[in-house]
Amino acid sequence: MMKNLIVILTIVTFSSNLWAEEINSVSPEIPETTKEESTSTRRTLLAGSISAGILGTLLTIGTFSWWKDTGYTGWGWKDTGFFGADTYAGGSDKAGHIYACYAAAKGTKQIYEWLGVSPRGALALSTGFTFFMSNIVEVIDGFTPHDFEWADVVTNVTGLSFFYAGEKFPALDALFGLRIGYTPTPEFVKDKKNYIKLINDYSGMIFFVDFKPAGLKEAFGISPGPARYFILGITYGTYGYSPTGPIERRNLGFYTGLNIPEVLAAIFGPDSHKCIRATSTFGKYYAYPFTSVSLNRDLNHETTAVNFGVANRWQITIKD
């Protein structure tokens, strides 16, 4: 079933691209109104083409990361909980769903706007597409031994709601954000020997809920002063669940760190090299290692540790 679905998505993608190229070849002598309609159609087709390509890529990854090894069964439904100690990944998988939908909606909206879709239209398209894209994976899981998890749908919607609220209320987007920190764990790489499955390496991930003082100026007209170069908030990560290990930890903490985009802007200026700009943009959604310090509480063992931005490693444990 999955192979056929990917083939269909590939055909749709290439067909849409060819159709868009055909529209591009319209004679410049046609009436202005017709050209505007043609441009709008072309943009819609390109947006649909890219969306199909993204969905096809996701389903391909899903095939080789989850479904290829398990095969398909009849429909199944299960409740695996959210962030409990006895859940599959101690809640990191649910945090991953929240972050993934937030970041995917952000990315697709930017793509749609780059194609010329209006901001309002891009918001609607990215919200609808991300909702469909994330939850079609859950439906497919329902026909495998993984089974359908309603909690995954809830966390998908949570991440998407965080994105939508930020787009509707720019002050929220200026002040708050989500990021992920990731460093592959040697245990996972050694065991799996398949880099496409790194998305299951939850022991290597940290999730951040950010408060950005730099956003005070945009939100309320208040100058944050030197505080603009810093960021603080809540962090969460697990260890020993995936891959499995002798000790299972669920670390919840508070952190402070560098606001990399603001630091780079201060050093290199707004007209910096494109590599610097790319690094800055990436830093809005990815937490670079060793750019933050967090005080974490292991909810499983009631111990405290100071972490330096690398998931459950490079930390100092404090015995209570």
Helices and strands as residue ranges (DSSP letters): H 2-24, H 32-62, I 63-67, H 68-70, E 77-78, H 92-114, H 119-141, E 148-149, H 150-168, H 170-175, E 176-182, H 186-192, G 195-200, G 202-204, E 205-211, G 213-215, H 216-220, G 225-229, E 230-239, E 249-258, H 260-268, H 274-282, E 292-298, E 303-307, E 315-318
